[in-house]
């Protein structure tokens, strides 16, 4: 899934869950802002942040100053190691957030939407099998994930004062009570 496709699905997921949001902050290790993605009405400010405690806290202060009313955290191992702190800072700032890795929602984040890594690893084994049987890697098609995980943390939703619509809950693969 391309970064742009992932970003658009995250925006849609957040819009379905909290339709009143209009200005979303985002965390990404890539150059998404420089690539011209428009995430909200009005200008989007992109800044490099340190992923230590002070850098993340400063990023949340900046989002508050910019009046962000939601947060999108794109998948990146750099943010995964700080998932509990990011979830805590988002809760403190009352920012509903969608994450690109399910562990974020399990650590207290509101929700995540991501390709099912277990399914991807299993499917990768079929590629290994084909190569071991003589197929040329260049001849094998590039495939996109077909199975996704949508996790919602209802405890976090309640703390944020959000009611998750039944139509959204029906699409989840995991609900954290």
N, C-alpha and C positions, 0 to 999 in steps of 0.2 A: 504494500500500500504506500503510495507516495505521501510525502509530508503534506502536500496540499490537500489530497483526498482525506487524510487523517484529520487535518485541521478542520475541514468542512464537516466531517461527520461529528467531530467534537462540538462544533458550534451548533449543529442541528440537535445533538443530544442535550446540550445545555438549554437551548431554546425550548425544547419540548418539556423540560423539567422545570425551568424557571423562565417563563415567557416574558417577564417584565425587564429582563436584563438588556442593557443597551451598550455598555462599555465593558469589554473584557480585557483583563491583563493576560499575559501568557508568558510561560517559561519555555525556552527552547535553547538547545546548545547549538542549533544550526543558525543559518542566516535567514530565517523565515521572513523577518521584517525587511531585510535588505532585498529579498526576492520580490517584494511588492505585494505581499498579502495584506489585504485590508480586513481587519478584524472587527472594527466597530465604526460607527459614524464618528467622524472627526479624526484627528491625527493620532497615530499610535507612536509612542516613544519607545525606542528600543535601547537598552543599555546592557552592557556586559556586567554581570554580577559575580561575586565570589560565592561559592557554594558552601561557605562556612556559616556559622550561626549569625555573625554580624552582617554578612553579605545578603543572606536571605531575609533577615529582619529589615534591612535597608530597602530591599526590593518591595516588601509589603508596605512600608511607609510610602514609597514612591507611588505604588498603585493606589493607596488611599488618597494621596494628594491629587492624583489624576482622576479621582472619583470612579475607579473601576468598580463594577458591581458583579463581576464574575472572574474566574481564573481558568485558563486552559494550560495544563502542563503536558507538553509533548513527551513521548517516551524517550528517556535517556538514562543510562545507568548513573550518571552524575546526580540526577534528582532522586533516583531510587534509594541511594544511600541516605538521603536526607528526608525520606518520606514522612516520618513521624513529625519532624519539625515543620515541614511544609504544611501538613494537615493541621497542626496546632496553630500555626500562624494564620492560615486561611480561616479557621474557626474563630480565632480572636478578632480578625478583621471582618468577620461575618460575610466572607466571600464564598459563594457556592463555587465548587471547582470540579472539573472533569480532568481525569488523568489518563495517560496513555499506557499505564501498566497497572494491572489489577491489585498489586500489593499496596498501592497508594490508598485505595478504597478500604482495603482490609486493615490499614494502619490508621484509619480515621478520616480519610478523605471522603467527599460526598459520593463520587461515582467514577467509574472508569469504563473505557471502551477500548478494546484492543484485540488484535488477532490472537487466537488461541495458540500459545506457544507449544503446548503438548502436541496438538494436531500438526503444527508446522514441523516439529522434529520428527514425528512419525512419517509424515509425507517425505521429508528429506531422506529417510531411509530407503524409500522406493527409488530415489535418484541414485543413491549409492549402489543399490542392487543392480540397476540398469548399467551403470558404469563398470561394475565388477563383471558383468556379463558381456562387456565389449562395446557398449554404446559410447559414442564420442560425446563428451560434455557439451561441446559447441552445438551438437545436434538436438540436445534436449531443450524443450521449451521452458521459458521463464514463466512461472505461475504466481498468481497472487493468492493470498490466504482466502479461504472460503468459509472458515469457521471463526467466530468472534465471541469474546466474552464481554458481557455487559453487567457490571457489578454496581449495585447501589447500596449505600450504607444508610439505613433508615434512622439509626441513632443520630448520625450527623445531620440528616435532613431535619429531624425534629429539633435539634439544637439550633439550626439556622432558621427555624420557623417555616420550613418548606413542606408542603404536602405534595408528595409525588403522585401524579395522576395514574389511575389504574391502567390506562393504556400504555404508559411508560413501564410500569411494574411488570406488565404482561410480557414485555420484551426482554426482561433480564434473564441472565443465566445464573445469577447468584444475588441473594438479598441478605444483607447483614442486618440483624435485628438490633 
